[in-house]
Amino acid sequence: MLAGGARLYGSEAFPSTLVMLASQKSLRILARVTLPPVLADHSSEAVFVAHAVLNDQTIGMVGGQISEDTKEIGSAVSPEYGSQIPSKKPE
């Protein structure tokens, strides 16, 4: 498994970074990644899968201490993709 990931945060100081979604609505996020080279002798075995998790995080002060509460509110997993580049179909 490859280490990696991306974290997206919003801030009230930058209103365009926060999005309120109504119930049953969705948001599409496009992330581009650069995958490491796959060793030639293992290339047919390599499989890539993306996993996205949406958390609701609340940070506040409780009794003079910083308090944080994080709840997972959704997740998604991509289909599996092999490391082989698909060949073009003959015309």
URTAMO-V44481 format. One record per run of one state. SS is the DSSP state (h for helix, s for strand, l for the rest). FROM is the first residue (numbers start at 1). TO is the last residue. If there is no record, write none. Layout:
# URTAMO-V44481
SS;FROM;TO / SS;FROM;TO
This chain:
# URTAMO-V44481
l;1;10 / s;11;11 / l;12;13 / s;14;14 / h;15;17 / l;18;39 / h;40;42 / l;43;46 / s;47;48 / l;49;50 / s;51;62 / l;63;64 / s;65;77 / l;78;80 / s;81;82 / l;83;91
